[in-house]
Amino acid sequence: MATMTYDREGDVLYIAFAPEGPDTEGEEVHPGVVLMFNGDRLVGIEILPASKVLAAGAVASLPTAAE
């Protein structure tokens, strides 16, 4: 099951599908959209700046990262 967190200060949305490992690498596939891979397995998606990439007002309802 995926988990989603939003860091308001950094304006970063992260969707995790699996835990990252020491070999996790990111690949920017579109400006502001980074796919995180551990080997050939997709483990997460990072979107930044989320408030500009996502639909207007979408970030207001996102769960925030623990402070």
Residue, then its C-alpha position, 0 to 999 in steps of 0.5 A: m500500500a502506498t503512503m503519501t506525505y507532503d512537506r509544506e516547507g520544502d513543497v515536496l510531495y512523496i509517494a512511497f510504494a516500498p522502503e528505500g534502500p541504500d541503492t535507491e536512485g532517482e530519475e527525473v522523468h518530467p520537470g519536478v517529477v522524480l521516480m525513485f528506483n531500488g534496482d529495477r523496482l519503483v519505490g517512490i515518486e517525488i513531486l516538487p514543487a508540489s503546489k505548482v505541479l499539482a492541480a490548484g488547491a490540491v496540496a491543502s488536503l495532503p497529509t503533512a510529513a511529521e515535524 
